[in-house]
């Protein structure tokens, strides 16, 4: 075949194949790595942890898992902007890379949370690394030149031996230890021992977190913030995304990211989803009756998509309350938190039957997207913010965003970009043909009452 081509055509073909191979490598990299820091992402970390925990349970040996959380990152983002917060995240990631051993596995789990898997280490070694990280961050990590140095809270758990606990128990224990460090004043290290033996060392954080969420539900300490979603062609606000907040006992307003994971692990996430749905549908009715209708986006957890009672709750509230379903868009995630695609497809199908719209959130983050699009009915495709945040500086992100836009356009669907932080990104998204966008540059989250006053 190649012999029949001219030298020029052969060169063109080879170049095309090389570009395709490079693109494939970039996509594989994106599937496993956090684009902001270059560290492994949550999914890949869980795979590494599962593998090592299984190995140690079969052959013996020990290790440690460390959860590192940046203290007060939300306040930094609010006061100094997301660029400062991103700068701090990259600095903390860099410190972790420098301090860990070659055999350690480092990942960014979420916005402000990192994890380190330390194979074949003892308690003394794990505590020593935790203290090194804590000191280095407190001495040198600044979100901006004029700002004070940041601090981190570190939780550590040991595991191993043929009677060791499973990877989920290990991760929960490390997470609980990290929250214990926060409760002790932040900028602290806490050690949780023997996660497989709760009677000897009970997991107080898990119980405390569930109790706090329950207390917030009972005593009306949950609230909603909202962020505008703008039309990129006109610049006007078309929709609002609802964001859950919880007020702590000391009056601090906590973003959903600080308690959603605990709610999922304690089995309370569906109750939180039902709370948000009820408030959203009530708000739609109130705005309609006031002659000022509004369109809202509501996030649903992966656990809710497999829970028929949540679907029945939505249907009942729509029937009883009289909200216009076409003004309610439910965002369902495309990431690994959805374990049953058939259940997600059935759930989305029923929402469409009700007259609601469906948006696939975090699109591209799981990088198993194509069969997801074939099986789950949807109206809008929300491009994962990890591809948008650094898009002006990343050829790979630009390639990914353009590809997603082409997919959505071919299917006749609307696209939304999140995490838009500057004019350059906004203009690039407009040129690529993205329909809607949100982010701090286009509108910060505010209390819902404040947002409605501005309408």
ABEGO torsion letter per residue (X at the ends): XAAABBAAAAAAAAAAAAAAAAAAAAAAAAAABBAAAGBBBAAAAAAAAAAAAAAAAAAEEBBBBBBBBBBGAAAAAAAAEAAAAAAAAAAAAAAAAAABBAABBBBBABAABBBBBBBGBBAAAAAAAAAAAAAAAAAABBABAABBBBBBBBBBBBBEEAABBBAAAAAAAAAAAAAAAAAAGEGBBBBBBGAABAAABBBAAAAAAAAAAAAAAAAGABBBBBBBBBBAAAGBBABBBBBBBBBBAAGBBBBAAAAAAAAAAAGAAAAAAAAAAAAAAAAAAAAAAAGBBBBBBBBBBAAAAABAAAAAAAAAAAAAAGBBAAABBBBBBABAABABAAAAAAAAAAAAAAGBBBBBBGBGAAGAAAAAAAABBBABBBBBAAAAAAAAABAAAAAAAAAAAAAAAAAGBBBBBBGBABAAAAAAAAAAGBABBBEAAAEBBBBAAAAAAAX
